[in-house]
Every structure is written in C-alpha cells, then in structure tokens.
Amino acid sequence: MRILVTNDDGINAPGLKVLQAIAKDLAGPDGEVWVVAPAFEQSGVGHCISYTHPMMVAQMGPRRFAAEGSPADCVLAGLHHVMKDACPDLILSGVNRGNNSAENALYSGTLGGAMEGALQGVRSIALSQYLGPKTYDADNPFEAAAEHAVTLLRQLIAEMPEDDADYRLFFNVNFPPCAAADVKGVRVVRQGYRRGTSFGVEPHQAPSGRQFLWIKGGDQRRPTAEGTDAAANLADYISVTPMRADLTADDALERLKGLESDR
C-alpha cells in the first residue's frame, strides 16, 4: 500500500511522527509512506488552498517534503507533483494535537486535507487526538491514537465502499482524552455541536498602542448531544464520523420549492 501523509500542525509536529509510524504499520514491509506536510503550522485554515500565489516545495529527506501552504495544498502537491507517477492508495491527515469534533471540524486544516483527498478521488481519513486534564501532562499525549489507530484504520479501510459519488466519503476520527488503556471502544456517530460556547476574540494592546486580537476557542469540555462525536470522546470512546463535502441543507430543499419560478 502507498500512503500519503499530511497534517496541519507542521512537518516537525510530534503528531506527524505518530502518524508516520501508524502509516508504516498499515503500509506493510512492501509499502511506501510519503510525507507532504506544511512547512509551518496551519491550524484552523480549514479547506483553503493557495489559489492566488505559488507555494515553495522542498524535499527534506527520502519521501519527505515540506510545502509552504495549507494541508489541502499539500495533498494537491502530493498527488499532482510528488507522487504524480503513482497515486497513493490512501491519504491520512493528522494526528492533530487537539480534537476536531463538533464545530471544530469546520475550521480544521486536518479535515481540509482529508476533504481534498476525497475530492481528488482518493480514500482519505483525518485523525485527531482530543486533549484534556488526563493527557495534557502525559509523557505521550498521543498514546490513545498511537495504540488504537492501526486496528481501527484497518477496519475502516475494509469497510470503505467503492465510492463513485460526486462528493466522496471520507472519515473524521477523534481519539479520546485518556490513556490508551482507558479507551472504552469505538462509536460511529454524527458530528455534534457544543451549545453555549463558540470561537471568539481576546483583545491585547501592543507597547506601540496598537490593538491586536487573539482568536479564542470555546470550552472543549462541553459535551455534544448523545450519539455525537464530542460526547463519545468525553466518555472515553473513539469517534468515527463519515463525512462528505456536499454542504447542501437537504432538510430545507422541499420547504423552499415554493420559491421556484420560470421567466
């Protein structure tokens, strides 16, 4: 198996090393693991691409490249430049330092990489490690992902159907904020929503008198509804959420049919 690995925390991020080890195990002794990751951290960039300016790509070692762009850029660079002569069988994005459950998924560069892979017709999976009081100071905060990812990914790959839909399926996997031994299992769930909390800003004044704003995340300990991702993660379960990039609000289509007209 040929696997392309990317992330949004940058090419030197600890989570990328964890994912490379996971990918190497998955690929097997006759497989190949290629890395195309951002040269600098790209957290929160979502599915953006560097459409209006070029990006530099530099080879850092055997099958290892850094790109001055987003995770989606890295996937494009991997598919159409670095691996153009032999497309990967699988794209893995992560392991993100922090969860991409609930509304975080909409901002996530990690998800952006997997989404671009799916749009390009390649099986793609995003992996993120929820952080919390039990894992912040752990020797290896990625322990749950490192211990459980390979088995789960093998199962997911085996279950991934031949998908010729316009917007192909990809997976969002989040590992819970606990030690590997405390993981209770896996839940296949919907994307949730953390009610009563959201992203915001915190103003700071520079010595020059100019004002700057830091973007702040919401309370990550707030559970989502039962049967959704963050609720499962906070109950020490790995969450698996199948996704597509189609943003159509199907529930509103019929209600709005009355607005249709011909001229």
N, C-alpha and C positions, 0 to 999 in steps of 0.2 A: 504494500500500500504506500502511495505517495501522499504525504500530508503537508499542507501549507499552514504555518502557524503565524499568528499576528496577535496584537494586543493594543490597548490604548494607554498603558502606563509607561511605555517606552521600552526600547530594546535592552536596557540594563535592569529592568524591573525584576524583583525576585519571583513574582508570579509567572513571568515568562519562562524562567528556568524550570519552574514546576511543570508548566505545560509542555515544554520540550521533552522532559522525562516521560510524561504521560503519552505524548505523541510517539516517542521512540518505542515504548512498550506496545502501543497499538500497531505501529507500522511493522513490527517484527524484524528479524535479522536481515531479511532481504528487502526491506522497505527503505524509504527515504523521508527525512524530515527537513523541510526547508523553512527558514525564518525570514519573513519580511515584516519588520516592525518599525514604528515611528522612532525617529532619531531622538525626539523629545516627548515628554508626556503630553498626551492628547485627551485626557479625561474630559468628559462632558461635551465632546464635539458631535455626538450623535452620528448621523449618516452623511456628514458633509464630505464633499470632495473638493480638491484644489482645482476648480474649473477655470479660474481666471489667472493663474500663474503656474509656472513649472515647478516641479519638485526635484531636488537632487537625490539620487540613489547611490549609495556607496556600499561596496562589498566589505564586510567586517571579518569574514572568515569563510571556510567551506560551507556552502549552502546557507549563508547568513548575511542578510542585507538590512541596512537601515535606510529609511526614506524620510525626507523632510515633509511629511504630510500626515493625513489622518489615517485611522485604521482602514477605512474604505479605500483610500488612496493606495495603501499598502497591498490590499487584496488585488486591486487593479494592476499594480506594478508586478505583483507575483504572477498573476495569470497571463498577462499580456507582454511581459518583458522577461522577468527572471525565469519563469517556468514555461515560456511560450512554446517550447518544443514538445512538452509532455505535461498536460494538465494534471493537477492534483486530483486524487480521489476524494479528498476530504479537506475542509478548512476548519481549523479550530482557532477561536479567538479568546484570549484570556491568559492566565487565570487572573481576573480583575481583583484588585485589592479593595474590597468593599462590594456590597450587594448591588445587583441590577434587577431587583424585584420591584414590583408595583410600578409607580410612575418613574422610577429611576431608569427603567428600560427605555423610556422615550428620549432621554438625554445621553444615553450610553454610547461611547465610542466602541466599546466591546461589542455591543449589539449591532452597531453600524457596520463593523467588519463582517459579522456573520450574515447580516442582511444583504450586503453587497455580494457576498459569495453565493447566496441563494438566487439573487437576481441574475448572476452570471451562470447559473445552472449547475452549481457545484454543491454537494451536500455540506452543510455548514452548521456548526454548533458553537454557541457562546457559553463560556464558563466563568463564574464569579464566586468569590469567597466572601460570604457575609462576615462582618467583624462585629464583635460585641465584648462585653466585660470578660467573658471566658477566654477570649482569643487575643485581645489587644496586646497583652504582655507575654503571650506564649512564645516559646523558643521558635516554633514554626507555626505562624498564624494560618498557613495554607494546609495544615495537616489533614483536615477533612477532605479537601479536594485531592490532595496527593494520594490519600489512602483509597478513596472510593471511586475516583473518576474513571479509571480504566475499565472496571467491571461494568459500570453504568454505560459508558460510551459504546462498549461492545454490544450491549443490549439495544441501545438506541440505533446504532448502525444496522443491526439485524432487522429492526422493525421499520426502518425508513423505507417507505414505498417508492417504487419508480414513479417519479412525480414530473409530469409534463405540463403542469398548470402554468399559467402566465406568471403568477406570483408563487414561487415555490416555497415549500415548507422549510423552516429552519427551527432550531431549538434554543431556548434560553434556559440554562441550568444554573441554579444557585445552591451552593453548599452552605449548611447552617453554621451559625457562630458558636460552635462547640468543638471539643476534642473529637478526633476520628472515632474513638471507642464509644462515644456517646451518641453518635448518629443513629437515629431510630429506624431509618429506612428511606424510602423514596415515595414521593407523592407527585402524580401528574395532575397539574392544576392550572386554572386560569390566571392571567395577570390580574393582580389586585390593585387596590387604591387605598392609600393611607389618608383617611379622613382627618381633617383638623390640623394638618401640617402640610407644608409645601416649601419650595425653594423661596428664598428671599435675599435681601441685601443687608450688609452691615457697613455703614459709612466710617471712614477713617480720614483724618486730616494729616497731610504730609507737613514736614517742617517748613516747607515753602508756602504753606497756607492753602494749597490746592486740595480739593476733596477727592477721595477715591472710594470706590465701593467694592467690597468683597462679596461674592455670591456665597450664600449660606444654604446648606441643605436642611431638610426638616428632620424631625425625630425619627431615627431609624429603628427605634424600639417599639414603635406603634404598629400593632398587628393590622393586617388587612382582614377582609371578611373570610369566614370559614370556607375552605375549599379553594383558596387562592395562595399565591406564592409566598408573600412575606409571612403570612400566618403559619404556613407549613415550616418555613425556615426557623421562625422563632420558637416553634415546638420541636426543634432539632431534627427536622426532616429535610432531605434534599428535594428541591422542587424542580420539576421538568415542565416547561410551558412551550407547547408547539405554537409557532407564530408564522404569519405571512405578512408581506409588506403592503398588502392592499388595505388602504385606510378608509374604504367606503363604510359609512354608517348604514348597514343593511336595515336596521330597525326603522330608519326614517324614510327609506325609499318609497314604500307604499303610501305612507302618510302624505308625502309631498307630490304624489302623482297628479293631484288636482291642479297643480301649478303649470302642468304641461299645456302647450298650445302650439298651433301651426299658424304661420303667417304667409 
